[in-house]
């Protein structure tokens, strides 16, 4: 096994995976597929019972997953609704409005759902809910466009501030935890995803301006700019214990940066295009879902071990959920390449049409 960061395992899903999240308290990894959630032990990677959300022959696609670790609640976001699940017994206990991306504040229970318009001319919105009572608090209209736009959302459970970026106006909206109103808007020339590190109280926003792009660092209280991690792109995530920031470039290359120095400290090549990923800070482990390109990679989850975590699990047989929806058979996983920052795998560039 090469030294971290490296790929340590590949999990197999019953259907193409999309949204993914991990509960670091219960040690459960949840992967959204059409019809429900595939569940694994985040440490051993052993498969656990499938959470079936299908009803009347309809298998809802799960775009994103949020976790309230204090309450052990799971929020599975689909186009028509967000399923609220009791993590103790895997039972659906209610629902919220649908959308595309979710952020959950485990401290006060607030749930934020970015809902990109399905039809051109309809408003793109950010919905805010009380995740305890499941009551709707308010909806913030982000804008209306003749083209499809996207919103991204994050929340800092320490300060309570929520953050929403929007591709139409390239603004970062900062939302008050007490009034649920937008209290500050910061305009950028180009903006992407947003994430926070509540331990260091830092906000990271992907921006591009003046010929430079990367993860812009903001103070979590004043929101003043503190610097930029140049070259870090894609979906941003943080490790609250090692103070690392993750992103990716292109379709299959992960990037790992030290937030204290702003330097890139690791790279990992993946064989399948990246869809989404989640970070388990306690294990220093990343779990990656893939789009269905190359063929069959949509049904795989790549597990990356970063520095500072436990030894990788002992290799076992092919990992599949112990209970799956009655759909197509699961193919056996193909071997993956283990790549370290000092071991490079050069492959021809493949572009989608």
C-alpha positions in Angstrom: 0.0 0.0 0.0 1.6 3.4 -1.0 1.7 6.2 1.5 -1.3 8.5 1.7 -3.0 10.2 0.0 -4.0 7.1 -2.0 -7.0 5.0 -3.0 -7.5 2.2 -0.5 -10.8 0.7 -1.7 -13.6 0.7 -4.3 -17.2 0.1 -3.1 -19.9 -1.1 -5.4 -23.4 0.4 -5.6 -26.7 -1.1 -6.8 -27.3 1.9 -9.0 -25.4 5.0 -10.2 -24.4 7.1 -7.2 -24.8 10.8 -6.8 -25.2 12.5 -3.4 -22.9 11.3 -0.6 -22.5 12.1 3.1 -20.9 10.6 6.2 -22.0 10.8 9.9 -18.8 10.9 11.8 -20.6 10.2 15.1 -22.3 7.0 14.1 -19.7 6.1 11.5 -22.2 5.6 8.7 -21.6 6.4 5.1 -24.7 7.2 3.0 -24.7 7.2 -0.8 -27.7 8.3 -2.8 -28.8 6.1 -5.7 -32.1 6.0 -7.6 -34.5 4.6 -5.1 -32.8 5.2 -1.8 -29.5 5.2 0.1 -26.8 2.6 0.0 -25.2 2.5 3.5 -21.7 1.4 4.6 -19.6 1.4 7.7 -17.3 4.4 7.2 -14.3 2.7 8.9 -14.5 -1.0 7.9 -16.3 -0.2 4.6 -18.7 -3.2 5.3 -22.1 -2.9 3.6 -25.1 -2.2 5.8 -28.9 -2.5 5.1 -30.2 -0.4 2.2 -32.6 2.4 2.9 -35.4 2.0 0.4 -37.2 5.3 -0.6 -39.1 3.9 -3.6 -42.8 4.1 -3.6 -45.4 2.9 -6.1 -42.8 1.9 -8.6 -41.1 5.3 -8.5 -37.4 5.3 -7.6 -36.5 8.9 -6.7 -33.0 10.1 -7.6 -31.0 11.3 -4.6 -29.1 14.4 -5.6 -27.5 15.3 -2.3 -27.5 14.2 1.4 -27.3 16.2 4.6 -26.7 15.0 8.1 -27.6 16.4 11.5 -25.1 14.5 13.7 -26.5 15.8 17.0 -30.0 14.4 16.1 -28.9 11.5 13.9 -31.1 12.6 11.1 -30.5 12.1 7.4 -31.9 14.5 4.8 -32.0 12.9 1.3 -32.6 15.6 -1.4 -34.6 14.6 -4.5 -36.4 16.7 -7.2 -39.8 16.6 -5.6 -39.0 16.4 -1.9 -36.3 15.9 0.7 -36.8 12.7 2.7 -36.1 13.1 6.5 -34.8 9.8 7.9 -34.3 8.7 11.5 -30.7 7.4 11.5 -31.4 5.1 14.4 -33.9 2.9 12.6 -33.7 4.1 8.9 -37.4 5.1 8.9 -38.7 8.1 7.0 -40.2 10.5 9.6 -41.2 13.4 7.3 -40.3 15.5 4.3 -39.1 18.9 3.2 -39.2 20.6 -0.1 -37.0 19.2 -3.0 -33.9 20.8 -4.5 -30.4 20.1 -5.6 -27.9 20.8 -2.8 -28.2 20.8 1.0 -26.4 22.1 4.1 -27.4 21.3 7.7 -26.5 23.1 10.9 -26.3 20.5 13.6 -26.1 23.1 16.3 -29.5 24.8 15.7 -31.2 22.4 13.4 -31.5 24.8 10.4 -31.6 23.1 7.0 -30.7 25.0 3.8 -31.7 23.6 0.4 -30.5 25.2 -2.9 -33.2 24.6 -5.5 -32.2 25.2 -9.1 -35.2 26.0 -11.3 -36.3 23.0 -13.4 -37.9 25.3 -16.0 -36.3 28.3 -17.7 -37.9 31.5 -16.5 -38.7 30.1 -13.0 -36.7 31.5 -10.0 -33.8 29.7 -8.5 -34.3 29.6 -4.8 -32.8 28.9 -1.4 -35.2 27.2 1.0 -34.7 27.4 4.8 -36.4 24.9 7.2 -36.4 24.1 10.9 -34.9 20.6 10.7 -36.4 19.7 14.1 -40.1 20.5 13.6 -39.7 20.3 9.7 -41.4 23.7 9.5 -40.7 25.9 6.5 -39.1 29.2 7.7 -38.6 31.1 4.5 -37.6 31.0 0.8 -35.0 33.4 -0.7 -35.3 34.0 -4.4 -31.8 34.1 -5.9 -32.7 35.2 -9.4 -34.4 34.3 -12.6 -32.5 33.5 -15.8 -33.1 32.5 -19.4 -30.4 29.9 -18.9 -30.0 27.2 -16.3 -28.1 28.4 -13.3 -26.8 26.8 -10.1 -26.7 27.6 -6.4 -24.3 26.2 -3.8 -24.8 26.3 -0.1 -22.8 25.8 3.1 -23.3 26.6 6.8 -21.0 27.2 9.8 -22.4 25.5 12.9 -20.2 27.6 15.2 -21.2 31.1 14.0 -24.6 30.1 12.5 -23.9 31.9 9.3 -25.1 30.3 6.1 -23.5 30.9 2.7 -25.0 30.7 -0.8 -23.3 31.3 -4.1 -25.3 31.8 -7.3 -23.9 31.5 -10.8 -26.1 34.1 -12.4 -24.8 37.1 -10.5 -21.6 35.5 -9.1 -22.5 36.8 -5.7 -21.9 35.2 -2.3 -24.9 35.7 0.0 -24.4 35.6 3.8 -27.4 34.7 5.8 -28.1 35.6 9.4 -28.7 32.7 11.9 -31.1 34.9 13.9 -33.2 36.5 11.2 -32.7 34.1 8.3 -32.3 37.1 6.1 -29.4 37.9 3.7 -27.3 40.4 5.7 -24.4 40.8 3.3 -23.8 40.2 -0.4 -20.3 40.1 -1.9 -19.9 40.3 -5.7 -17.2 38.4 -7.6 -16.4 38.2 -11.3 -16.9 34.5 -11.3 -17.9 32.2 -8.4 -18.4 28.5 -7.7 -18.8 26.3 -4.6 -18.4 27.3 -1.0 -17.4 25.4 2.2 -16.4 26.2 5.8 -14.1 25.0 8.5 -15.9 25.7 11.8 -12.9 24.8 13.8 -10.7 27.5 12.3 -13.7 29.7 11.5 -12.7 30.1 7.9 -14.9 30.2 4.7 -13.6 29.0 1.4 -15.2 30.2 -1.9 -14.0 29.3 -5.3 -13.6 32.5 -7.4 -11.8 33.5 -10.6 -10.7 37.1 -11.1 -7.8 39.1 -12.5 -6.3 36.0 -14.2 -6.2 34.0 -11.0 -8.5 31.3 -9.6 -8.7 29.2 -6.5 -10.2 28.9 -3.0 -10.6 32.4 -1.6 -10.2 32.4 2.2 -12.6 34.6 4.3 -12.6 35.3 8.0 -15.7 33.6 9.4 -16.7 36.6 11.6 -15.9 39.7 9.5 -15.8 37.9 6.0 -12.7 39.9 5.2 -10.4 38.3 2.6 -7.4 36.6 4.1 -5.8 35.1 1.0 -6.3 32.5 -1.7 -5.2 28.9 -2.3 -4.4 29.2 -6.0 -5.3 26.4 -8.3 -7.7 24.6 -6.0 -11.0 24.1 -7.8 -14.1 22.0 -8.2 -16.3 21.1 -5.2 -14.5 22.4 -2.1 -14.5 20.5 1.2 -12.4 20.8 4.5 -10.9 18.5 7.1 -11.6 20.2 10.5 -8.9 18.2 12.3 -6.0 18.4 9.9 -6.9 21.8 8.5 -6.7 20.6 4.9 -8.9 21.8 2.0 -9.9 19.5 -0.8 -10.9 20.2 -4.4 -10.4 18.7 -7.8 -9.3 19.8 -11.3 -10.5 18.3 -14.6 -12.6 15.2 -14.2 -10.3 12.7 -12.3 -7.6 14.5 -10.3 -8.1 15.3 -6.6 -6.1 18.1 -5.1 -5.2 18.4 -1.4 -4.1 21.7 0.2 -2.7 22.7 3.5 -4.9 25.6 4.6 -2.3 27.0 7.0 0.3 27.4 4.2 -1.9 27.5 1.1 0.3 25.0 -0.6 -0.9 21.9 -2.5 0.5 18.9 -0.6 -1.1 15.9 -2.5 -2.7 14.8 -5.7 -4.6 11.6 -6.5 -5.7 10.4 -9.9 -9.0 8.5 -10.1 -10.1 6.3 -13.0 -13.7 7.5 -13.0 -15.1 11.0 -13.5 -15.9 12.7 -10.1 -19.5 13.4 -9.2 -19.5 14.3 -5.5 -17.5 13.5 -2.4 -17.7 13.6 1.4 -14.9 13.9 4.0 -14.6 12.0 7.3 -12.3 14.3 9.3 -11.7 11.9 12.1 -10.5 9.2 9.7 -8.9 11.6 7.2 -10.8 9.7 4.6 -12.6 10.9 1.4 -15.5 9.0 -0.3 -16.1 9.8 -3.9 -19.0 9.0 -6.2 -18.6 9.0 -10.0 -20.5 9.8 -13.1 -21.1 7.0 -15.5 -18.0 7.7 -17.5 -16.1 5.6 -18.3 -18.7 2.9 -18.4 -19.8 1.3 -15.1 -18.0 3.9 -12.9 -21.3 5.4 -11.9 -21.8 2.4 -9.6 -18.6 2.8 -7.7 -17.4 4.8 -4.7 -13.6 5.4 -4.5 -12.2 5.7 -1.0 -9.2 7.9 -0.5 -7.0 7.8 2.6 -5.4 11.1 3.4 -2.6 11.6 6.0 -3.5 11.5 9.7 -6.1 8.7 9.6 -6.1 5.1 10.8 -4.6 2.2 8.9 -6.7 1.1 5.9 -9.2 -1.8 6.5 -8.1 -5.3 5.7 -9.1 -6.1 2.0 -12.3 -8.2 1.8 -14.5 -9.6 -0.9 -16.5 -7.3 -3.2 -18.5 -4.9 -1.1 -22.2 -4.6 -1.9 -25.2 -3.5 0.2 -26.8 -6.3 2.1 -30.3 -5.2 0.9 -30.8 -3.4 -2.4 -33.8 -2.3 -4.4 -35.1 -4.8 -6.9 -33.4 -3.4 -10.0 -30.5 -4.4 -12.2 -27.6 -6.6 -11.0 -24.5 -5.2 -9.6 -21.3 -5.7 -11.7 -18.1 -6.7 -10.0 -15.7 -3.8 -9.4 -12.6 -3.3 -11.6 -9.2 -2.7 -10.1 -8.2 0.9 -9.4 -4.7 2.4 -9.6 -3.1 3.6 -6.4 -1.4 6.9 -7.1 0.7 9.1 -4.7 2.0 12.7 -5.2 5.3 11.2 -6.3 3.9 8.4 -8.4 2.2 9.7 -11.6 0.0 7.8 -13.9 -0.2 9.5 -17.4 -3.3 8.7 -19.3 -4.7 10.2 -22.6 -7.2 13.0 -22.0 -10.7 12.0 -22.8 -13.3 14.6 -23.3 -17.1 14.2 -23.3 -19.0 15.2 -26.4 
